[in-house]
Amino acid sequence: MKNNFFKSNKIAVHEVTDKLRDKNLIRQIFSSISFKAISIAIGLILVPVLLKKLGQEKYGIWALLLSLIQWVSLMDIGIGNGLRIKLTEALSKNKQIEAKEYVSTAYYLMSVIAIPLMFILLPMFFLFNWSDFFNSKDISLSESRWIVMIFVYSMIMYFVLSLVNQVMYAVQRSSLTSIAPILTSSIFIFIIYFFSKDNNASLLFVCIVYALCLILAITIISAFFYKEYSNLFPRKQSFKKDKIKPLLSLGVKFFIIQITGVIIFSSDNIIITQLLGPKFVAVYNIPFVIFNNISMLANIVMMPIYSSYTEAYSKGNLDWIKTKVVMLCRLMIPFTIFVGIVVFLFPTIIKIWVGDSIDIPDYLPLLVGLYSIVTVWNNIFSYVLGGIGKINLGMYTTIAQGILNIPLSIYFAKYCGFGINGIIIGNIICLGISSIISPIQVYYFIFYKKHTEKLTKILS
């Protein structure tokens, strides 16, 4: 009788927690959809504006610069992801002091990395021939150096300040992370449209404006967020050395996954620039923007659940995680159908959006659409594994993907003569590896309860 009482009481507590968690998730998802819709609309307006102001070649260089953001983001060595998980665990157990210590320690570590990095990178801007890297005669060597320097330094500052996004995820206010991009893009497009009157705008001017908008937006959002969550505001006295190891133990694994993720998702523009020229980066970027926005709509549903997975798993509530995984898998059906419709209507969409200024190769929309489907499928399971901290096997898988990606992309693009299409084919093949392995891991840890010690060690 006593055991039954405790069992029923535990179930009742889980049910109450599940309802509260679901209610907050629904609120965050609808808020995120609203913010993301605005962000996508601004982004879609921005592309033709920049194409007109910069021209196809300089726009291709701009797209390449934006892809470099992912490389600069590696400087956090996974601290952001480690913070999200550890902070979520601390808050789920109502350990407010420990939570503040994790936030303060993360900001301190990022600052310690960022400041020396700025000095270390300084010679690179002047020793490296950036004009050759961009493979373009439209910008001078001097201008290219300043463009890269301003862009990289602003990104380093941004990634320190953007730790606030991980804190927002941890307190399950994920919709707030969409505000800074909206603010950045809104100010950016206003200045570019009204203060750059000619159709041969300086890429240096565009870069300076973007950098200022980016830093201003994240600073404003941080100020408002920490005013509400003053208990989590980072302070020097809350930095604790003993919190470094927990942050980095998970962080380093996430860092390795980040490196290979960057190779897969951000090396494309570099390969295209070197093999085909920056004009083809613009050709690749146009369909990528469309399908990437569609993928972001799917991620709107998944991102708020990420930290909730951590909370539910720390409380032993696997049934809640199961229902969400099944729900997301079912949602892949309408998502796939929608992507298919966009592929079919792509010629009409592209004509309305940017006119006849870009010539899109045959099969590229189909391949990018398939790429977005595989990416979203992977995210369903990688978010679960990341949320519950089971990323060992994922780390080794992504290392294999990272090693294969660039050679495969170059092989299909250059030696098979597929051009841009070959690069996407290489990406799809590499992502296909984790598309099989990650669902098996999730099934084992969440759905299959008869764990054996040996198998757990392999799959974790």
C-alpha positions in Angstrom: 0.0 0.0 0.0 2.8 2.4 0.9 4.6 1.7 -2.3 1.5 2.3 -4.3 0.9 5.6 -2.6 4.3 6.9 -3.4 4.0 5.6 -7.0 0.6 7.3 -7.6 1.9 10.5 -6.0 5.0 10.5 -8.3 2.7 10.0 -11.3 0.5 12.9 -10.2 3.5 15.2 -9.8 4.7 14.2 -13.3 1.3 14.9 -14.8 1.2 18.4 -13.2 4.8 19.1 -14.4 3.9 17.8 -17.9 0.9 20.1 -18.2 2.9 23.2 -17.1 5.8 22.3 -19.4 3.4 21.7 -22.3 1.6 25.0 -21.6 4.9 26.9 -21.7 6.0 25.1 -24.8 2.8 26.1 -26.7 3.2 29.7 -25.6 6.9 29.7 -26.7 6.2 28.0 -30.0 3.4 30.5 -31.0 5.6 33.4 -30.0 8.5 32.0 -31.9 6.4 31.5 -35.0 5.3 35.1 -34.9 8.8 36.4 -34.4 10.3 34.0 -37.0 7.6 35.0 -39.6 8.7 38.6 -39.2 12.4 37.6 -39.4 11.9 35.5 -42.5 9.9 38.3 -44.2 12.7 40.8 -43.5 15.3 38.3 -44.8 13.4 37.8 -48.0 13.2 41.5 -48.6 16.9 41.9 -47.8 18.1 39.5 -50.4 16.9 41.4 -53.5 17.9 44.7 -51.9 21.5 43.5 -51.4 21.6 41.9 -54.9 20.6 45.2 -56.4 22.9 47.3 -54.2 26.0 45.0 -54.5 25.6 43.1 -57.7 25.9 39.4 -58.1 29.6 39.0 -57.4 29.8 41.2 -54.3 26.6 39.6 -53.0 28.3 36.3 -53.4 31.2 37.6 -51.3 28.7 38.8 -48.7 27.1 35.4 -48.5 30.6 33.9 -48.1 31.3 36.3 -45.2 28.0 35.3 -43.5 29.0 31.6 -43.8 32.2 32.5 -41.9 30.1 33.3 -38.9 29.9 29.6 -38.2 33.7 29.3 -38.2 34.0 32.2 -35.7 31.4 30.6 -33.5 33.8 27.8 -32.8 35.7 30.1 -30.5 33.3 29.2 -27.7 34.6 25.6 -27.6 31.1 24.4 -26.8 30.7 26.6 -23.7 27.3 27.9 -24.8 25.8 24.4 -25.2 27.4 23.3 -21.9 25.9 26.3 -20.2 22.4 25.6 -21.5 22.3 22.0 -20.2 24.0 22.8 -16.8 21.8 25.8 -16.2 18.6 24.0 -17.1 19.6 21.2 -14.7 20.3 23.7 -11.9 17.1 25.6 -12.4 15.0 22.4 -12.6 16.3 21.5 -9.1 15.8 25.1 -8.0 19.5 25.7 -7.3 19.5 29.5 -7.9 23.0 30.2 -6.6 24.5 27.4 -8.7 22.6 28.7 -11.7 24.0 32.2 -11.4 27.5 30.7 -10.9 27.2 28.8 -14.2 26.1 31.9 -16.1 28.9 34.1 -14.6 31.6 31.4 -15.2 30.5 31.0 -18.8 30.7 34.7 -19.5 34.1 34.9 -17.9 35.4 31.9 -19.9 34.2 33.4 -23.2 35.8 36.8 -22.4 39.1 35.1 -21.5 39.0 33.3 -24.9 37.8 36.4 -26.9 40.2 39.0 -25.8 43.5 37.1 -26.5 41.9 35.8 -29.8 41.5 39.3 -31.1 45.3 39.9 -30.7 46.3 36.5 -32.1 44.2 37.0 -35.2 45.5 40.5 -35.9 48.5 39.5 -38.1 46.3 37.1 -40.1 44.4 40.1 -41.6 47.5 41.6 -43.1 49.6 38.5 -43.9 46.8 36.6 -45.8 45.8 37.6 -49.3 42.1 38.0 -48.9 41.5 39.0 -52.5 42.7 35.6 -53.6 40.4 34.0 -51.0 37.4 35.8 -52.4 38.6 35.1 -55.9 37.3 38.5 -57.1 38.6 41.6 -58.7 35.7 43.8 -57.6 37.4 44.6 -54.2 40.9 45.7 -53.6 43.4 43.9 -51.2 43.2 46.8 -48.7 39.4 46.8 -48.7 39.2 43.1 -48.3 41.5 43.2 -45.3 39.3 45.8 -43.5 36.1 43.9 -44.4 37.4 40.7 -42.9 38.8 42.4 -39.8 35.6 44.3 -39.0 33.5 41.2 -39.7 35.5 38.8 -37.6 36.0 41.2 -34.7 32.3 42.0 -34.5 31.5 38.3 -34.6 33.8 37.6 -31.7 32.1 40.4 -29.7 28.7 39.1 -30.7 29.4 35.5 -29.6 30.4 36.6 -26.1 27.3 38.7 -25.8 25.1 36.0 -27.4 25.5 33.7 -24.4 22.3 35.4 -23.3 20.5 33.2 -25.9 21.6 30.0 -24.1 20.3 31.5 -20.9 17.0 32.2 -22.6 16.8 28.6 -23.8 17.5 27.4 -20.3 14.7 29.4 -18.6 12.5 28.2 -21.5 12.0 31.6 -23.1 13.3 30.5 -26.5 11.0 32.9 -28.4 13.0 35.8 -27.1 16.1 34.6 -29.1 14.3 35.7 -32.3 14.0 39.3 -31.3 17.7 40.3 -31.8 17.9 39.0 -35.4 14.7 40.9 -36.2 16.1 44.1 -34.7 19.4 43.6 -36.5 17.9 43.0 -39.9 15.3 45.8 -39.5 18.0 48.5 -38.8 20.3 47.0 -41.3 17.9 47.0 -44.2 16.7 50.5 -43.4 20.2 52.0 -43.5 21.3 50.0 -46.6 18.1 50.9 -48.5 18.0 54.6 -47.7 21.6 55.5 -47.1 23.2 53.6 -50.0 21.7 55.3 -53.0 23.8 53.9 -55.8 23.6 50.3 -57.2 27.3 49.7 -56.7 27.4 50.0 -52.9 30.7 49.5 -51.0 31.0 46.1 -49.4 33.0 47.7 -46.6 30.1 50.1 -45.9 27.6 47.1 -45.8 29.9 45.2 -43.4 30.4 48.1 -41.0 26.6 48.8 -40.9 25.9 45.1 -40.3 28.5 44.8 -37.5 27.1 47.8 -35.7 23.5 46.6 -36.0 24.4 43.1 -34.7 26.2 44.4 -31.6 23.6 47.0 -30.8 20.7 44.5 -31.1 22.2 41.8 -28.8 23.2 44.5 -26.3 19.7 45.9 -26.1 18.1 42.4 -25.8 20.6 41.4 -23.0 19.8 44.6 -21.1 16.1 43.9 -21.1 16.4 40.2 -20.4 18.7 40.6 -17.4 16.5 43.3 -16.0 13.8 40.7 -15.7 16.1 37.9 -14.7 18.4 39.9 -12.4 19.1 36.7 -10.4 21.0 35.3 -13.4 22.9 38.5 -14.3 26.6 37.6 -14.6 28.8 39.0 -11.9 32.5 38.7 -11.2 32.0 37.5 -7.6 29.8 34.6 -8.9 32.6 33.2 -11.1 33.6 29.8 -9.7 36.5 27.7 -10.8 34.7 24.4 -9.9 32.1 25.2 -12.5 34.6 25.3 -15.4 35.0 21.5 -15.6 31.3 20.7 -15.8 30.8 23.4 -18.5 33.8 22.2 -20.5 33.3 18.4 -20.0 30.1 18.6 -22.1 31.3 21.7 -23.9 34.3 20.0 -25.6 32.1 17.2 -27.0 29.7 19.8 -28.3 32.7 21.7 -29.7 33.8 18.7 -31.8 30.3 18.3 -33.1 30.2 22.0 -33.9 33.5 21.8 -35.9 32.1 19.0 -38.1 28.8 20.7 -38.3 30.5 23.9 -39.6 32.4 21.9 -42.1 29.2 20.4 -43.5 27.0 23.4 -43.3 29.5 26.3 -43.9 32.2 25.0 -46.2 30.0 25.0 -49.3 30.4 28.7 -50.0 34.2 28.4 -49.7 34.4 25.4 -52.1 32.1 27.2 -54.6 34.2 30.4 -54.4 37.4 28.5 -55.1 36.1 26.1 -57.8 33.5 28.2 -59.6 33.9 31.8 -58.4 31.9 34.1 -56.0 29.1 34.7 -58.6 28.0 31.0 -58.1 27.8 31.5 -54.4 24.8 33.9 -55.1 23.3 31.2 -57.3 23.6 28.6 -54.5 22.5 31.0 -51.8 19.1 31.9 -53.4 17.5 28.4 -53.1 19.4 27.8 -49.8 17.7 30.9 -48.3 14.2 29.7 -49.3 14.6 26.1 -48.0 16.6 27.2 -45.0 13.7 29.4 -43.9 11.4 26.4 -44.3 13.7 24.4 -42.1 13.7 27.2 -39.5 9.9 27.0 -39.3 10.4 23.3 -38.3 13.1 24.3 -35.8 10.7 26.7 -34.2 8.8 23.7 -32.9 11.9 21.8 -31.8 14.1 24.5 -30.2 11.8 25.3 -27.2 11.6 21.5 -26.5 15.4 21.2 -26.3 15.8 22.5 -22.7 12.6 20.8 -21.8 14.2 17.4 -22.7 17.0 18.2 -20.2 14.5 19.0 -17.5 12.3 16.0 -18.1 15.2 13.6 -18.3 16.7 14.9 -15.1 13.4 14.1 -13.4 13.2 10.7 -15.0 10.1 11.5 -17.1 10.8 9.5 -20.3 7.2 9.2 -21.3 6.9 13.0 -21.9 10.0 12.8 -24.1 8.5 9.9 -26.0 5.3 11.7 -26.9 7.3 14.7 -28.2 9.6 12.5 -30.4 6.6 10.7 -31.9 4.8 14.0 -32.5 7.8 15.5 -34.3 8.3 12.3 -36.4 4.6 12.6 -37.5 5.0 16.2 -38.4 7.8 15.2 -40.9 5.0 14.0 -43.2 3.3 17.4 -43.8 6.8 19.1 -43.7 8.0 16.8 -46.5 4.9 17.4 -48.6 5.3 21.2 -48.1 8.9 21.0 -49.3 7.8 19.0 -52.3 5.2 21.8 -53.2 7.9 24.5 -52.9 10.3 22.5 -55.2 7.5 22.2 -57.8 6.6 25.9 -57.6 10.2 27.0 -57.3 10.6 28.6 -60.8 7.5 30.7 -60.1 8.7 31.7 -56.6 12.2 32.7 -57.8 10.8 34.8 -60.7 8.5 36.7 -58.3 11.2 37.1 -55.7 14.4 38.1 -57.6 13.2 38.2 -61.2 15.5 36.9 -64.0 18.8 38.1 -62.4 19.8 34.6 -61.2 19.9 31.5 -63.4 19.3 28.4 -61.1 20.8 25.1 -62.3 18.4 22.2 -63.0 17.8 19.9 -60.0 19.4 22.3 -57.5 16.0 23.2 -55.9 15.2 19.5 -55.6 18.5 18.7 -54.0 18.4 21.6 -51.6 14.8 20.6 -50.7 16.0 17.0 -49.9 18.9 18.5 -47.9 16.5 20.5 -45.8 14.3 17.4 -45.1 17.4 15.3 -44.0 18.6 18.2 -41.8 15.2 18.6 -40.0 15.0 14.8 -39.6 18.5 14.8 -38.0 17.5 17.7 -35.7 14.6 15.8 -34.2 17.0 13.3 -32.7 20.1 15.4 -32.2 18.1 17.8 -30.0 17.0 14.9 -27.8 20.5 13.5 -27.5 22.0 16.9 -26.9 19.3 17.7 -24.3 20.0 14.5 -22.3 23.7 14.8 -22.7 24.2 11.5 -24.7 26.6 12.8 -27.4 29.6 10.5 -27.3 28.6 8.5 -30.3 27.3 11.6 -32.1 30.7 13.2 -31.6 32.5 10.3 -33.4 29.8 10.2 -36.1 30.2 13.9 -36.9 34.0 13.5 -37.0 33.5 10.9 -39.7 31.0 13.2 -41.5 33.4 16.1 -41.3 36.3 14.1 -42.8 34.2 12.8 -45.7 32.3 16.0 -46.5 34.8 18.3 -48.3 36.4 15.5 -50.4 33.0 14.2 -51.4 31.7 17.7 -52.3 34.8 18.4 -54.4 34.6 15.0 -56.1 31.0 15.4 -57.1 31.3 19.0 -58.0 34.6 18.9 -59.9 35.4 15.4 -61.1 31.8 14.2 -61.7 31.0 17.5 -63.4 27.9 18.2 -61.2 29.0 21.7 -60.2 26.9 23.2 -57.4 24.6 20.2 -57.4 27.6 17.9 -56.5 28.3 19.9 -53.3 24.7 19.4 -52.1 24.9 15.7 -53.0 28.1 15.4 -50.8 26.2 17.1 -47.9 23.2 14.8 -48.2 25.4 11.6 -48.2 27.3 12.8 -45.1 24.1 13.7 -43.2 22.6 10.4 -44.1 25.0 8.7 -41.7 23.6 10.4 -38.6 20.1 10.1 -40.1 20.3 6.4 -39.3 22.5 6.3 -36.2 20.8 9.1 -34.2 17.2 7.6 -34.3 18.7 4.3 -33.0 20.3 6.1 -30.1 17.1 7.9 -29.2 15.1 4.6 -29.4 17.6 3.0 -27.0 17.8 5.7 -24.4 14.2 6.8 -24.4 12.0 4.0 -25.7 14.0 0.8 -24.8 14.1 0.4 -21.1 16.2 -2.9 -20.7 19.5 -1.2 -20.7 22.7 -3.1 -20.6 25.9 -1.5 -19.4 28.0 -2.4 -22.4 25.4 -1.1 -25.0 24.8 2.1 -23.0 28.6 2.9 -23.0 28.7 2.4 -26.8 25.6 4.5 -27.6 26.1 7.3 -25.2 
